[in-house]
Amino acid sequence: MIWIANLLVALVAALHVYFLILEMFLWTKPLGLKTFRQSLEKATDSAVLAANQGLYNGFLAAGLVWGLLQSAPSFAFQLKIFFLLCVTVAGIFGAVTVSRRILYVQALPAAIALILLYLA
């Protein structure tokens, strides 16, 4: 069961690396504009904020990878729980303040990973 939980943690980390790329490098490109449903003008005006947000997503991904690579099982568990909770809270906040889609794309996978970690 732990390998399934860790696989989901890795998926959440990979999603956040993808969010980093979208927000830091593709924000004003066609994929970024389509993904975030905004005009080029609005994206250009908010590009610095998006890059900052992308950097934070990178930190979340790094924390999850740290938890996956940590050799001390109890510390690894704590790291994964902490960063998954951060992702879940950020996803819920994003769903309330920006778009309900964030709940399904960000918070739900992290919440499922949390449940699987507890069960493992």
Secondary structure, 3 states (H helix, E strand, C coil): CHHHHHHHHHHHHHHHHHHHHHHHCCCCCHHHHHHHCCCHHHHHHHHHHHHHHHHHHHHHHHHHHHHHHCCCHHHHHHHHHHHHHHHHHHHHHHHHHCCCHHHHHHHHHHHHHHHHHHHC
